[in-house]
Amino acid sequence: GISLQTLIATFGPQPASRVRAILRQICASLEEAHQQSLVHRDLKPSNVMLCKLALQHDFVKVLDFGLAKCAACEDATQLTMEGVTAGTPGYIAPEVALGEPMVDGRADLYALGCVAYYLLTGTLVFSDSNPMTVALKHVQAMPEPPSTRTELPIPHELEQIVMNCLEKKPS
């Protein structure tokens, strides 16, 4: 297969119809993880592969649950230390960037919004040469709508879903 990172680096922003189909499959994978009380915590384009399965193209596989955390496990031993931020700055949810101890599946939905933004525009929601500045922007700055960063048409409903995912407060 090919990662979403390689897809965009090679072919640029993708049409909304393809992005929608990819996002639905990512959502199904995240739903399965969340039903098991697992929060991925590092959803990003390089951790999502597009594969061919039989005659189906663009079969999505969400990979690398190495930073996953059990949201329902209070006493479970975790691989990351408490108070230490886990994730990739370009796709990090505000609550994760702040090191909040109680993170749930909504952090993955924020990252999904960042992935969708990248697929639609070919750009990160926020960028800077300093990773800490990027993480801080996820906490404080309002993102530009994806339609302002691409010439490809984005249906209003899809753009609204992406912007809803990028809300600062999990609630």
Disulfide bonds with the S-S distance in Angstrom:
Cys70-Cys73 1.94
